[in-house]
Amino acid sequence: MPGEILEILGYPENLGPGRVRNWVLEGLEDVRARARPEAVYRRVPVELSGGCILVDGRLPLESKMLKKVFRPCTHALVFVSTLGPKVDELIAGVEEARVSEAFVLDAIASHMAEKVADRVERELTGALEPGEGATLRYSPGYCDWPVDGQRMVFSVVDGGRIGVSLTGYCLMKPRKSLSGIIGVGPRDQVARTGNACNFCKRLDCDHRRAGMQ
C-alpha cells in the first residue's frame, strides 16, 4: 500500500523524497491504529415505473446514466461504510501545524476508505443468489448522479447505526465515509448494462472503468 499512496500523491511507486516516504509510512501506521471500519447495508427492491427507477418502491434514482444501468435490476444493495471519527480527529490535529503531513494523511485515509468500500462490495456481491449478477458500485457524485443522492441512500440505510450522518450539504460525517448502490438482477442482462462507462462518451475520463464480463 505505501507504493499506491505515493502514486496517488504523484510519485512513481516506492520513489519520491525520503521525507514524503516517511510521512506515508508513519501515516499508514497512525491511520490503521485509529480506523474502526464499519458498514451497514440493506437489500431493497428496484422497479421501473413511468420511466423512473424507484429504489425501495418509492425513491427515484436521479441519474439518466444509472437509469440505463439499473433497467434490468430487480433489487439494489445500498450501503454506507466508514473508517470512524478518530481518523478525522487525527487529520484535524495536524492540519494547521503541518499542512503537508495532513495532506498525506488525508490521501491515506481516503484510499483506505475506498478499500473498505471495495471489501463491502465484494462481500455483498459474493452472497448473491444463483443466477444473479451485480452492477458496478456507484456513489452519489459519480457519473451524473448528484451529490444530493445521499438523501436517497440515507433514506434507505440508517447510517446512524455506525455513527455516520449527513450535513445540510449532503456531505458525510465522519468525512472518511463512503456510500453507494449496487444493482442486482439476472446475470446475463446485468452483464450488458452494469457498467455506466459503456454508455458514456467521455473516453478520456480518469475514472473510466473497464467493461464487465
C-alpha positions in Angstrom: 0.0 0.0 0.0 2.8 2.6 0.5 3.6 2.4 -3.2 -0.1 3.0 -4.0 -0.2 6.1 -1.8 3.0 7.5 -3.3 1.4 7.1 -6.8 -1.7 8.9 -5.6 0.5 11.7 -4.4 2.1 11.9 -7.9 5.3 10.0 -7.3 6.4 6.8 -9.1 5.9 3.7 -6.9 8.3 3.5 -4.0 10.1 6.7 -5.1 9.8 10.3 -4.1 11.5 12.4 -1.4 12.6 10.5 1.7 10.6 12.8 3.9 7.4 12.0 1.9 8.0 8.3 2.2 8.4 8.6 5.9 5.2 10.6 6.2 3.4 7.8 4.2 4.8 5.0 6.4 4.1 6.8 9.6 0.7 8.0 8.4 -0.3 4.4 7.4 0.5 3.3 10.9 -1.4 6.1 12.5 -4.5 5.8 10.4 -4.6 2.0 10.8 -4.3 2.4 14.6 -7.3 4.8 14.7 -9.5 3.3 12.0 -12.6 1.4 13.1 -14.1 0.2 9.8 -17.9 -0.4 9.9 -20.6 -0.8 7.3 -24.4 -1.0 7.2 -26.5 -2.1 4.2 -29.9 -3.1 3.0 -31.2 -5.1 0.1 -34.3 -3.4 -1.3 -36.5 -3.9 -4.4 -35.9 -1.8 -7.6 -38.6 -1.2 -10.2 -39.1 0.7 -13.4 -42.1 2.9 -13.2 -43.1 5.6 -15.6 -39.6 5.9 -17.0 -38.2 6.2 -13.4 -36.1 3.8 -11.5 -37.6 3.5 -8.0 -35.5 2.3 -5.2 -37.3 0.6 -2.2 -40.6 1.2 -4.1 -40.6 5.0 -3.5 -37.3 6.8 -4.1 -36.3 7.8 -7.6 -32.7 7.3 -8.7 -32.0 10.8 -10.1 -29.5 9.9 -12.8 -30.0 9.4 -16.5 -26.9 7.3 -16.8 -27.8 5.0 -13.9 -31.3 4.5 -15.2 -29.7 2.6 -18.1 -27.5 0.7 -15.7 -30.4 -0.3 -13.4 -33.0 -1.0 -16.0 -32.8 -4.9 -15.8 -32.3 -4.8 -12.0 -34.8 -6.2 -9.5 -33.0 -5.3 -6.3 -30.4 -2.9 -5.0 -27.7 -3.2 -2.4 -27.5 0.1 -0.6 -24.7 0.7 1.8 -22.8 3.2 4.0 -19.2 2.4 5.2 -16.8 4.4 7.4 -13.4 4.5 9.0 -14.9 6.1 12.1 -14.4 9.5 13.7 -10.9 9.0 15.1 -9.4 9.2 11.7 -11.0 12.6 11.1 -9.6 13.7 14.5 -6.1 12.6 13.6 -6.1 14.6 10.4 -7.6 17.7 12.0 -5.0 17.5 14.8 -2.1 18.1 12.3 -3.9 20.3 9.6 -2.9 23.7 10.9 0.6 23.0 12.2 1.8 20.6 9.5 -0.2 21.1 6.3 1.9 18.8 4.1 1.7 15.9 6.5 -2.0 16.5 6.9 -2.4 16.3 3.1 -0.6 12.9 3.1 -2.7 11.6 6.0 -5.9 12.7 4.1 -4.8 10.8 1.0 -4.0 7.7 3.0 -7.4 7.8 4.8 -9.3 8.4 1.5 -7.5 5.4 -0.1 -8.3 3.2 3.0 -11.9 4.3 2.9 -12.1 3.1 -0.7 -10.6 -0.2 0.3 -13.2 -0.7 3.0 -16.0 0.1 0.4 -14.4 -2.4 -2.0 -14.4 -5.1 0.7 -18.1 -4.3 1.4 -18.9 -4.6 -2.3 -17.0 -8.0 -2.6 -18.9 -9.4 0.4 -22.3 -8.2 -0.8 -21.9 -9.4 -4.3 -20.3 -12.7 -3.2 -23.5 -13.5 -1.4 -25.9 -13.2 -4.4 -28.3 -16.0 -5.3 -27.6 -18.4 -8.1 -28.3 -16.7 -11.5 -28.0 -13.2 -10.1 -25.4 -10.7 -11.2 -24.4 -7.3 -9.9 -23.6 -3.9 -11.5 -20.6 -2.0 -10.5 -20.7 0.2 -7.4 -21.9 3.8 -7.7 -21.8 6.6 -5.2 -23.6 10.0 -5.2 -21.5 12.5 -7.0 -20.3 9.9 -9.6 -21.4 9.9 -13.3 -24.4 12.2 -13.5 -25.8 11.3 -10.1 -25.9 14.5 -8.0 -24.3 14.5 -4.5 -27.8 15.1 -3.0 -28.4 11.5 -4.0 -27.0 10.9 -0.5 -30.5 11.7 0.8 -31.9 8.7 -1.0 -29.1 6.5 0.3 -29.7 7.6 3.9 -33.5 7.2 3.5 -32.9 3.5 2.7 -30.0 2.8 5.1 -29.7 4.0 8.7 -26.1 5.4 8.7 -26.6 6.5 12.3 -26.2 2.8 13.3 -22.5 3.2 12.5 -22.2 6.8 13.5 -22.5 8.4 10.1 -24.7 11.4 9.4 -25.3 13.9 6.6 -24.6 17.6 6.7 -27.0 20.1 5.1 -24.7 20.0 2.1 -25.1 16.2 1.8 -21.5 15.6 3.0 -21.0 12.7 5.3 -19.6 12.9 8.9 -17.1 11.3 9.6 -15.5 12.6 6.4 -13.8 9.3 5.6 -17.0 7.5 4.9 -18.4 6.2 1.6 -21.9 5.3 0.5 -23.1 3.6 -2.6 -25.6 1.4 -4.5 -25.2 -1.8 -6.4 -27.8 -3.1 -8.8 -28.8 -6.8 -8.7 -30.6 -8.7 -11.5 -30.4 -11.5 -14.0 -26.7 -12.1 -14.5 -26.7 -12.1 -18.3 -28.8 -8.9 -18.5 -26.8 -7.1 -15.8 -23.6 -8.0 -17.6 -24.7 -5.9 -20.6 -25.8 -2.8 -18.7 -24.0 -2.8 -15.3 -21.1 -0.5 -16.3 -22.2 3.1 -16.8 -18.9 3.8 -18.6 -20.2 1.7 -21.5 -22.9 4.4 -22.1 -20.5 7.4 -21.6 -18.8 9.3 -24.4 -16.0 10.7 -22.1 -13.3 8.3 -23.2 -10.6 10.3 -21.5 -12.2 10.3 -18.1 -9.8 9.4 -15.3 -12.5 7.4 -13.5 -13.4 5.3 -16.5 -13.7 1.6 -15.6 -13.1 -1.4 -17.8 -16.1 -3.3 -19.3 -17.8 -6.0 -17.3 -17.5 -9.7 -18.3 
